[in-house]
Amino acid sequence: MTDTSNYAHAHPSFRISSKRFATSPWLPAYANENMMMGVYSRRFYPLSIGDDAIANYWHLRRSAVLFDVPEHPIVIEGSEALALLQKLFCRDISKLKQGRATYAIACNHDGGIIMDGVLMCIGENRYWYVLADGEFMPWIQAHATGMDVTIRDPESWVLQIQGPKAFDVLASLVDDTTPDPFKYFSVHDCSIAGQPFLISRTGWTGEMGFELYPLNPQMDGPAMFETILERGRPHGLIFSSLESMGIRRIEAGIMDNGTDMDATMTPYQAGLGQFVNLDKDVDFIGKEALARAEQGRLFFGLTCQDATPLAGTRIKVGGKEVGHTTAGGWSPYLEKGIAFARMDYTDDWVGKPVTVELADGSEHDAVIVSLPFYDEEKLIPRGLANSMP
């Protein structure tokens, strides 16, 4: 955890309790009196620092943005690490090669989603799993009982650099040459200003970009943060709070554990059935329940031309409530309100007109759509397209 006492002394309005929640090592480099913090995976993060979310959104779409994100990596290593991961996750982890990452979902015994995240294989019998929000460490530790596995917190705090100029920034960041090839969902070691990092070609924006995982918990966080910004500035790199990322992740159809999906939903209901490998030769947790489960979908997108449906907006058909939104906002690119729609029952929802009831009681026409809202083939994060107005 980072000691924020010096910053708090200089800025009396700044108060953070780090008794139960960790604080970012990068925090002193950008904190200000307008900052609003959130809590995610037992970590504080900059929900807003008083910046212009829409301006930063467009900068993300056209240039490069640095984000301090709270996802929490853990290390799983040992001779039985793969056996444990095969037991925990719905996906066939045996196919994950060293230097590669994959999206992996963990379910409970009833087939409900309890965690999702990016799993990286960084060496023989060595993995990092980047947790979303929610409690997962006790679950892993309980199921690792008696196995030759070590589970630990590497005390690494992720930075993301996202946007079409991200790779130009990367070339100026690393001390040696950039990873080549640096394919989508690949993982490499690198060094920045003499400090070791893991770098993965992943992100939470639907844009081309990468994530940086510091490997030295003792490094000077604020100094490194300033170094990254300084080296990236010639390529247009700026820092943003997570408001701009929040808009873009909804456009890209990227779900948030605990907000958009939870243990009351199966991967099928969340539209994530492609990440369940029932044919893998392991009785993973939830396999029996998922084998019996209906595969109808409950999670979709929603568009509204003249209003902005936020989280908790009621969705109606013929005056009857049929679902609600879990997250929403105004899409600057699509020029309309968009939201994630969680429906109460399965149906042929895509293309159906519905009504949304906002918090003020007003009702507006909307349409249920498939996800993501655009770039279905993920050409943008793969670096194969970037159509911008």
C-alpha positions, -999 to 999 in steps of 0.1 A, spaced: 0 0 0 12 35 -8 17 60 21 -3 91 11 4 111 43 27 136 26 2 144 -1 -26 147 25 -5 172 45 -1 194 14 -37 190 4 -60 190 35 -91 181 14 -74 148 4 -83 120 28 -79 82 21 -80 54 45 -56 27 35 -65 4 64 -86 -20 42 -81 -6 7 -48 -2 -12 -38 31 -28 -20 35 -61 17 41 -62 11 65 -91 -15 85 -71 7 115 -59 16 123 -95 -19 133 -105 -41 137 -74 -58 170 -69 -86 187 -49 -112 178 -75 -105 141 -74 -133 116 -68 -122 81 -59 -139 48 -64 -131 13 -49 -125 -17 -71 -110 -50 -61 -101 -35 -27 -82 -7 -44 -89 30 -47 -89 44 -83 -94 78 -99 -130 78 -110 -126 115 -118 -100 142 -113 -121 170 -126 -110 164 -162 -131 166 -194 -143 131 -200 -156 138 -235 -124 155 -246 -104 127 -232 -126 102 -250 -118 117 -283 -81 118 -274 -83 81 -267 -100 75 -301 -74 96 -320 -42 95 -300 -30 79 -268 -42 80 -231 -26 67 -199 -49 52 -173 -43 42 -137 -66 11 -133 -74 -9 -102 -75 -45 -116 -56 -67 -92 -30 -93 -105 -22 -124 -85 5 -150 -91 -3 -187 -93 28 -209 -97 40 -244 -89 40 -279 -104 2 -281 -100 -6 -246 -111 -21 -257 -144 -42 -284 -127 -56 -258 -103 -64 -234 -131 -81 -261 -151 -103 -268 -120 -111 -231 -115 -118 -219 -150 -144 -228 -176 -119 -224 -204 -93 -250 -214 -61 -235 -199 -39 -263 -212 -40 -246 -246 -25 -214 -232 12 -211 -243 40 -192 -226 40 -156 -235 2 -155 -243 -28 -143 -224 -65 -153 -225 -98 -142 -211 -109 -166 -184 -142 -170 -164 -146 -187 -130 -180 -200 -119 -195 -214 -87 -209 -249 -85 -243 -236 -98 -226 -222 -129 -229 -186 -118 -201 -162 -127 -180 -153 -97 -149 -138 -115 -135 -129 -149 -102 -115 -159 -71 -119 -181 -49 -150 -174 -13 -147 -186 13 -176 -188 46 -160 -181 68 -191 -177 67 -228 -170 41 -234 -143 39 -196 -137 7 -176 -143 -7 -142 -135 -44 -137 -133 -57 -102 -133 -88 -100 -111 -118 -79 -117 -139 -66 -88 -150 -91 -62 -136 -116 -37 -116 -144 -53 -84 -151 -34 -102 -171 -6 -119 -192 -33 -86 -200 -50 -68 -207 -18 -96 -231 -6 -95 -251 -39 -57 -252 -38 -56 -270 -5 -31 -299 -6 -18 -289 -41 18 -279 -49 8 -243 -57 19 -209 -44 -6 -181 -46 6 -146 -39 1 -109 -45 30 -95 -66 20 -59 -54 18 -48 -90 -4 -19 -100 -15 -18 -136 -12 11 -160 -29 11 -194 -18 30 -225 -46 29 -251 -53 45 -284 -41 44 -320 -7 60 -312 -1 36 -283 27 17 -301 45 50 -310 45 57 -273 57 22 -265 87 26 -288 97 57 -268 91 40 -234 111 8 -235 149 8 -229 155 -18 -256 136 -26 -287 98 -31 -286 85 -67 -286 84 -81 -321 60 -96 -329 37 -80 -303 5 -98 -312 -30 -92 -297 -31 -109 -262 7 -116 -261 29 -110 -230 65 -99 -228 91 -86 -203 104 -51 -208 124 -24 -190 115 13 -186 140 36 -171 159 6 -158 128 -8 -141 113 -43 -150 78 -46 -163 55 -72 -177 37 -58 -208 6 -73 -223 -12 -63 -255 -46 -61 -238 -68 -33 -224 -103 -23 -213 -112 2 -240 -117 -16 -273 -88 5 -287 -53 -7 -297 -30 -6 -267 -12 -23 -240 -9 -28 -202 21 -23 -180 27 -43 -148 56 -31 -127 77 -59 -112 95 -39 -85 71 -29 -57 98 -6 -43 101 16 -74 94 54 -71 59 54 -85 54 91 -91 88 95 -107 81 65 -131 47 79 -138 62 113 -149 89 94 -169 62 76 -188 42 108 -195 74 126 -206 85 99 -230 50 96 -244 42 133 -247 58 138 -281 32 112 -294 3 130 -278 1 109 -246 -21 124 -218 -34 111 -185 -71 106 -179 -93 94 -151 -115 64 -158 -145 84 -169 -134 84 -206 -125 47 -204 -160 40 -190 -176 54 -221 -154 35 -244 -157 2 -226 -195 3 -230 -192 10 -267 -169 -20 -270 -193 -43 -251 -167 -49 -223 -186 -62 -192 -177 -54 -156 -179 -82 -130 -202 -74 -102 -218 -46 -122 -229 -61 -155 -227 -98 -145 -227 -117 -112 -232 -151 -97 -269 -150 -106 -259 -153 -143 -243 -181 -162 -218 -173 -190 -245 -183 -215 -269 -157 -201 -241 -131 -201 -234 -138 -238 -200 -154 -229 -207 -190 -238 -178 -191 -262 -155 -190 -232 -169 -223 -217 -152 -255 -229 -175 -283 -218 -155 -307 -239 -123 -302 -219 -111 -333 -201 -114 -318 -166 -144 -316 -142 -140 -278 -136 -162 -261 -110 -197 -255 -124 -193 -279 -153 -222 -301 -144 -245 -272 -139 -234 -255 -171 -240 -288 -190 -276 -287 -179 -281 -250 -182 -302 -234 -209 -281 -214 -233 -304 -184 -238 -290 -149 -235 -302 -122 -211 -275 -95 -218 -276 -71 -247 -270 -36 -258 -296 -8 -259 -296 25 -279 -317 56 -273 -316 84 -297 -328 113 -275 -318 104 -239 -290 89 -219 -300 57 -199 -278 53 -169 -274 23 -146 -307 12 -131 -329 25 -159 -361 4 -162 -367 -12 -196 -404 -17 -206 -425 -33 -233 -462 -24 -234 -459 -7 -200 -445 -38 -183 -410 -39 -170 -389 -65 -188 -354 -56 -177 -330 -29 -166 -297 -13 -175 -265 -21 -157 -243 7 -172 -249 35 -197 -238 68 -211 -238 91 -241 -217 77 -270 -199 106 -287 -191 84 -317 -226 70 -322 -242 103 -311 -268 86 -290 -274 71 -256 -262 36 -251 -265 11 -223 -261 -25 -213 -295 -42 -210 -301 -71 -186 -334 -87 -196 -356 -106 -172 -362 -135 -196 -348 -149 -228 -364 -139 -261 -354 -129 -296 -346 -94 -282 -322 -80 -309 -340 -53 -329 -370 -51 -306 -383 -16 -297 -386 -9 -260 -392 20 -237 -368 32 -211 -379 50 -179 -353 74 -166 -348 84 -130 -369 115 -135 -399 94 -146 -396 104 -183 -400 77 -209 -381 74 -242 -380 51 -272 -351 27 -274 -340 -4 -293 -323 -36 -281 -291 -43 -301 -264 -69 -302 -230 -63 -285 -206 -47 -291 -222 -15 -304 -196 -15 -333 -164 -32 -343 -178 -67 -338 -146 -83 -352 -123 -63 -328 -104 -49 -358 -96 -17 -338 -77 -33 -309 -60 -57 -333 -47 -26 -352 -65 -35 -384 -90 -6 -385 -96 28 -370 -125 46 -388 -129 80 -371 -151 110 -380 
